[in-house]
Amino acid sequence: MVKRMQTKVWHVDKNLDEHRTYPQIVEAARLIRQGEVVAFPTETVYGLGANAWSDQAVEKIFTAKGRPSDNPLIVHISDLSQLALVASEVPEQARRLMEVFWPGPLTLILPKQDQVAERVVAGLATVGVRMPDHPVARALIRAAGVPVAAPSANRSGRPSPTTAQHVLMDLDGRIAGVVDAGSAGVGVESTVLDVTVQPPMILRPGGITREQLQEVLGEVVVDPANEQKAERPRSPGMKYTHYAPRGEMWVVDGEPEPARARMLELLKSAAAAGLKTGVLATRETAAWWREQPDAEVVLACGSASDLPAAAQELYACLRRFDEEQVAYIVAQAYPRSGLGAAIMNRLEKAAGGRVICV
């Protein structure tokens, strides 16, 4: 059982000067140095940070989240001077990617330094490292004076938080504090790329697309493993059901007409069973769905032609279904190219693999 504590909230300007001193950042950083966990914004989602060199501190992340112990964490650094403190070797391919995509939503799997806490890497010889593209995140890490291990700041399995309010919904009383700098940007987590193998392998799609990586490196492959059955995940987001609303969720993938017909069948059956229903639609189709009698709650999540908006809005939509107490959700699929690969990865995880192809 987690001992409840008072969770402090520090409000800061998301456009602060990361090299200046702010009392809110100083206090939050002090708590991290003292072994506490603090949530903070990144350009992807809010993270839950602890001293990456302390097993005792990192254990508090797992306890607060209810996170499985074999699920590794990503270590966040404020600048390249901290990289050697975390990674024992940096391949040339990794350096080329850092020049292009750091700071940004790209996590690189690298050989780890010995001082990285064992709880961070879950027994692996490698560690995921990234430099976030958010001045508040970098200011906090710099002020803490240590690399910061940080998964998303939500209860394990729940949709990731894109606002401080989302963090408090899940973790109020379970963590020391939250640095509130408004909404996150990208909305889905970082891409995780293993550069210790050849060709480099995407373990988790995210804010940097495969196409962007290939422009720099040439060949980049996607992990073909059956993620739900992976015995030891090499990256966050590989093994377990993630990002899930409380209601049962199905994703329907296919051409528009047969996909819509199948979604209507699912909704009719759920409504007949007395379940409150929901539809995750795009802006183009939301108005049509709102006219359907078996679709009680219809949320528009971006557009098939505006995938960045869909990514940014996805987790907020999943949490909105919970707020509306929706028990059965059907979601239409998005294109799987570019950022759509990350969106579909999150949707399939949120649905626990319940995907219908028509």
MOMOVEN-V561940 format. One record per residue. N is the residue number from 0. RES is the residue in one small letter. BURIAL is I if it has 24 or more other C-alpha atoms within 12 Angstrom, else O. D_LAST is the distance of its C-alpha to the last C-alpha in Angstrom with 1 decimal. Layout:
N & RES & BURIAL & D_LAST
N & RES & BURIAL & D_LAST
//
This chain:
0 & m & O & 44.5
1 & v & O & 44.6
2 & k & O & 48.0
3 & r & O & 47.4
4 & m & O & 49.0
5 & q & O & 49.4
6 & t & I & 46.7
7 & k & I & 48.3
8 & v & I & 46.6
9 & w & I & 47.9
10 & h & I & 47.0
11 & v & I & 47.2
12 & d & O & 46.5
13 & k & I & 43.4
14 & n & O & 45.5
15 & l & O & 48.5
16 & d & O & 50.6
17 & e & I & 49.4
18 & h & O & 52.9
19 & r & O & 54.8
20 & t & O & 55.6
21 & y & O & 54.1
22 & p & O & 55.3
23 & q & I & 51.8
24 & i & I & 50.5
25 & v & I & 53.7
26 & e & I & 53.4
27 & a & I & 49.7
28 & a & I & 50.5
29 & r & I & 53.5
30 & l & I & 51.4
31 & i & I & 49.1
32 & r & I & 52.2
33 & q & O & 53.4
34 & g & I & 50.4
35 & e & I & 48.4
36 & v & I & 44.7
37 & v & I & 44.0
38 & a & I & 40.8
39 & f & I & 40.7
40 & p & I & 38.6
41 & t & I & 37.0
42 & e & I & 35.1
43 & t & I & 31.8
44 & v & I & 32.2
45 & y & I & 35.3
46 & g & I & 36.6
47 & l & I & 38.8
48 & g & I & 41.7
49 & a & I & 44.4
50 & n & I & 47.0
51 & a & I & 45.2
52 & w & I & 48.4
53 & s & I & 48.9
54 & d & O & 47.2
55 & q & O & 48.6
56 & a & I & 47.1
57 & v & I & 43.7
58 & e & I & 43.7
59 & k & I & 43.9
60 & i & I & 40.5
61 & f & I & 38.9
62 & t & I & 40.8
63 & a & I & 40.0
64 & k & I & 36.2
65 & g & I & 36.0
66 & r & I & 34.4
67 & p & I & 34.1
68 & s & I & 37.1
69 & d & I & 35.3
70 & n & I & 33.3
71 & p & I & 35.3
72 & l & I & 36.2
73 & i & I & 36.6
74 & v & I & 40.1
75 & h & I & 40.8
76 & i & I & 43.9
77 & s & I & 45.7
78 & d & I & 46.9
79 & l & I & 47.2
80 & s & O & 50.5
81 & q & I & 48.7
82 & l & I & 46.4
83 & a & O & 49.1
84 & l & I & 49.4
85 & v & I & 45.9
86 & a & I & 45.0
87 & s & O & 47.5
88 & e & I & 46.1
89 & v & I & 44.3
90 & p & O & 43.0
91 & e & O & 43.5
92 & q & I & 39.8
93 & a & I & 39.6
94 & r & O & 42.6
95 & r & O & 41.0
96 & l & I & 37.9
97 & m & I & 40.2
98 & e & O & 42.0
99 & v & O & 39.0
100 & f & I & 36.8
101 & w & I & 39.4
102 & p & I & 39.9
103 & g & I & 36.1
104 & p & I & 32.8
105 & l & I & 33.1
106 & t & I & 34.1
107 & l & I & 35.7
108 & i & I & 36.1
109 & l & I & 39.8
110 & p & I & 42.5
111 & k & I & 44.0
112 & q & I & 47.6
113 & d & O & 49.3
114 & q & O & 50.0
115 & v & I & 46.4
116 & a & I & 46.0
117 & e & I & 44.4
118 & r & I & 42.3
119 & v & I & 40.6
120 & v & I & 39.5
121 & a & I & 38.8
122 & g & O & 40.9
123 & l & I & 39.5
124 & a & I & 41.8
125 & t & I & 39.7
126 & v & I & 39.2
127 & g & I & 36.7
128 & v & I & 38.7
129 & r & I & 38.1
130 & m & I & 40.2
131 & p & I & 38.7
132 & d & I & 39.0
133 & h & I & 40.4
134 & p & I & 44.2
135 & v & I & 44.4
136 & a & I & 42.6
137 & r & I & 44.9
138 & a & I & 48.0
139 & l & I & 47.3
140 & i & I & 46.8
141 & r & I & 49.9
142 & a & I & 52.0
143 & a & I & 50.9
144 & g & I & 52.3
145 & v & I & 49.8
146 & p & I & 46.2
147 & v & I & 43.8
148 & a & I & 41.0
149 & a & I & 38.2
150 & p & I & 34.8
151 & s & I & 33.0
152 & a & I & 35.3
153 & n & I & 33.2
154 & r & I & 33.1
155 & s & I & 31.1
156 & g & I & 27.4
157 & r & I & 27.7
158 & p & I & 26.4
159 & s & I & 28.8
160 & p & I & 31.6
161 & t & I & 32.0
162 & t & I & 35.2
163 & a & I & 38.2
164 & q & I & 37.5
165 & h & I & 34.2
166 & v & I & 36.4
167 & l & I & 38.9
168 & m & I & 36.4
169 & d & I & 35.6
170 & l & I & 38.9
171 & d & I & 41.8
172 & g & O & 44.7
173 & r & I & 43.1
174 & i & I & 44.0
175 & a & I & 47.1
176 & g & I & 45.8
177 & v & I & 43.3
178 & v & I & 44.1
179 & d & I & 42.5
180 & a & I & 42.0
181 & g & I & 39.3
182 & s & I & 35.6
183 & a & I & 34.1
184 & g & I & 32.8
185 & v & I & 29.8
186 & g & I & 28.2
187 & v & I & 26.4
188 & e & I & 28.5
189 & s & I & 30.0
190 & t & I & 28.5
191 & v & I & 30.0
192 & l & I & 31.2
193 & d & I & 33.1
194 & v & I & 35.9
195 & t & I & 37.7
196 & v & O & 35.5
197 & q & O & 35.1
198 & p & O & 33.0
199 & p & I & 32.4
200 & m & I & 29.2
201 & i & I & 27.1
202 & l & I & 26.9
203 & r & I & 25.3
204 & p & I & 23.9
205 & g & I & 25.6
206 & g & I & 27.8
207 & i & I & 28.8
208 & t & I & 26.0
209 & r & I & 25.8
210 & e & I & 26.8
211 & q & O & 29.9
212 & l & I & 30.9
213 & q & O & 30.6
214 & e & O & 33.0
215 & v & O & 35.6
216 & l & I & 35.1
217 & g & O & 33.3
218 & e & O & 31.0
219 & v & I & 29.1
220 & v & I & 26.5
221 & v & I & 23.9
222 & d & I & 24.6
223 & p & O & 22.4
224 & a & O & 23.6
225 & n & O & 21.5
226 & e & I & 22.7
227 & q & O & 22.4
228 & k & O & 24.8
229 & a & O & 27.2
230 & e & O & 30.6
231 & r & I & 32.4
232 & p & I & 30.4
233 & r & I & 32.0
234 & s & I & 30.9
235 & p & I & 30.0
236 & g & I & 26.4
237 & m & I & 25.6
238 & k & I & 25.9
239 & y & I & 25.5
240 & t & I & 23.1
241 & h & I & 24.2
242 & y & I & 24.0
243 & a & I & 22.9
244 & p & I & 23.7
245 & r & I & 25.2
246 & g & I & 22.6
247 & e & I & 19.5
248 & m & I & 16.6
249 & w & I & 12.8
250 & v & I & 10.8
251 & v & I & 7.4
252 & d & I & 6.3
253 & g & O & 5.0
254 & e & O & 7.3
255 & p & O & 9.5
256 & e & O & 9.6
257 & p & O & 6.3
258 & a & I & 6.1
259 & r & I & 9.7
260 & a & O & 9.6
261 & r & I & 7.8
262 & m & I & 10.3
263 & l & I & 13.0
264 & e & O & 12.6
265 & l & I & 13.0
266 & l & I & 15.9
267 & k & I & 17.5
268 & s & O & 17.7
269 & a & I & 19.1
270 & a & O & 21.5
271 & a & O & 22.7
272 & a & O & 23.5
273 & g & O & 25.7
274 & l & O & 23.8
275 & k & I & 24.2
276 & t & I & 20.9
277 & g & I & 19.9
278 & v & I & 17.4
279 & l & I & 17.4
280 & a & I & 17.0
281 & t & I & 18.5
282 & r & I & 21.7
283 & e & O & 20.2
284 & t & I & 18.1
285 & a & I & 20.3
286 & a & O & 22.7
287 & w & O & 20.1
288 & w & I & 18.8
289 & r & O & 22.4
290 & e & O & 22.9
291 & q & I & 20.5
292 & p & O & 22.7
293 & d & I & 20.5
294 & a & I & 20.1
295 & e & I & 23.5
296 & v & I & 23.4
297 & v & I & 21.5
298 & l & I & 22.3
299 & a & I & 21.9
300 & c & I & 21.4
301 & g & I & 22.4
302 & s & I & 20.5
303 & a & I & 18.1
304 & s & O & 21.3
305 & d & O & 23.5
306 & l & I & 22.1
307 & p & I & 25.5
308 & a & I & 25.6
309 & a & I & 22.3
310 & a & I & 23.6
311 & q & I & 26.9
312 & e & I & 25.6
313 & l & I & 22.9
314 & y & I & 25.2
315 & a & I & 27.3
316 & c & I & 24.3
317 & l & I & 23.4
318 & r & I & 27.1
319 & r & I & 27.2
320 & f & I & 24.8
321 & d & I & 27.3
322 & e & O & 30.2
323 & e & O & 28.6
324 & q & O & 28.1
325 & v & I & 24.4
326 & a & I & 23.3
327 & y & I & 19.5
328 & i & I & 17.4
329 & v & I & 13.9
330 & a & I & 13.4
331 & q & I & 11.4
332 & a & I & 11.1
333 & y & I & 13.9
334 & p & I & 14.6
335 & r & O & 15.4
336 & s & O & 18.7
337 & g & I & 22.0
338 & l & I & 22.3
339 & g & I & 18.6
340 & a & I & 18.6
341 & a & I & 20.9
342 & i & I & 19.1
343 & m & I & 15.8
344 & n & I & 18.1
345 & r & I & 19.8
346 & l & I & 16.8
347 & e & I & 15.5
348 & k & I & 19.1
349 & a & I & 19.5
350 & a & I & 16.7
351 & g & I & 18.3
352 & g & I & 15.4
353 & r & O & 13.1
354 & v & I & 9.8
355 & i & I & 6.4
356 & c & O & 3.8
357 & v & O & 0.0
//
